[in-house]
Amino acid sequence: MKTSTMLFIAVLTVLSSSAFVNPPVDIEQKLQEMGVTLYEMPAPTANYVRAVRSGNLIFLAGHGPMKPDGENVTGKLGKDLSIEEGKEAARYTAIALLSSLKEEIGDLDQISRIVKVHGMVNSTPDFTDHSQVINGFSDFMVELFGESGKHARAAVGMGSLPGNIAVEIEMVVEVK
């Protein structure tokens, strides 16, 4: 093979690499562009920690839908809240989880992938759109992280949640 052909193939290989196709994103800058501000999380109210690291995985405890004013979104889906309000609550929960994660790892650019999500929806027995509610969380993660934000997930209904919060979500992330 000619040297010029080998050089051409090498250049094409580099240009098609994921670093050029999917350039690195500054997650905190992207959050800012999305109009999202992370906040300091209050200390847990019981005998647990918000995050546990094992190897390159971080397991985050269940978080609720804390709004920027520190209040939680409360109520039952199917009775007090619409699906859209539930999706908004799930989005607030995503922000709370990222706030805790930032406190744990310091730099959100260290996140490689959102691995697993367990979403719990405070709902009436006849409510069946749990997955639509938790989409508020999943859509936010994909908007923020792209393909790395896609995750395995459960979305289940609960008869009640602590403090009557609308949703509670646990998350597992992989870090670099």
C-alpha positions, 0 to 999 in steps of 0.5 A, spaced: 500 500 500 502 506 498 504 511 503 499 516 501 494 511 501 496 509 508 496 516 511 489 518 508 486 512 511 489 514 518 486 521 517 480 518 516 480 514 522 482 519 526 476 524 524 471 519 524 473 517 532 468 518 537 472 524 539 470 528 533 463 525 532 461 526 539 466 532 542 466 532 550 461 536 553 462 540 559 456 538 563 455 544 568 455 548 562 450 544 558 446 545 565 447 552 565 444 553 558 438 548 560 437 553 565 438 548 571 442 550 577 444 545 582 443 546 589 446 544 596 442 538 598 440 537 605 443 532 610 439 525 610 434 525 615 435 518 617 441 513 618 443 512 611 448 516 606 446 519 599 451 516 595 456 510 596 461 508 591 463 501 589 469 501 584 467 505 578 459 505 580 456 510 584 449 508 587 445 514 589 439 513 594 432 515 593 431 522 592 425 526 591 422 532 587 425 538 591 424 544 587 429 550 587 425 553 593 427 547 597 419 544 597 418 538 595 412 536 589 407 532 593 401 529 592 398 522 588 398 521 581 391 519 579 388 524 584 392 530 586 397 531 580 396 530 572 401 526 568 405 533 566 406 535 573 408 528 575 413 528 569 416 535 572 416 532 579 421 527 576 425 532 572 426 536 579 428 529 582 433 528 576 436 535 578 436 533 586 440 526 584 445 530 580 446 535 586 448 529 590 452 526 585 456 533 584 457 533 592 460 526 591 464 526 585 466 534 585 465 534 577 460 531 573 464 531 567 467 524 570 460 521 569 461 515 563 454 513 563 447 513 567 446 505 568 440 504 572 434 508 574 428 505 579 423 510 579 417 510 584 410 514 583 406 515 588 399 513 585 392 511 586 391 504 585 388 505 578 393 509 575 397 506 570 402 511 567 408 510 571 412 510 565 410 516 562 411 520 569 418 517 570 420 519 562 420 526 565 427 523 568 429 519 563 428 525 557 432 530 562 438 525 562 438 523 555 437 531 553 443 532 558 448 526 557 446 524 550 447 516 548 450 516 555 444 518 559 440 512 556 439 507 562 436 501 564 429 503 568 424 500 572 417 505 573 413 502 578 407 505 582 407 505 590 401 506 595 405 512 598 411 515 599 415 519 604 412 525 606 407 524 600 412 526 595 410 525 588 416 521 586 422 517 588 428 515 584 434 511 585 440 512 580 446 508 579 452 511 575 458 509 572 464 514 573 471 515 569 
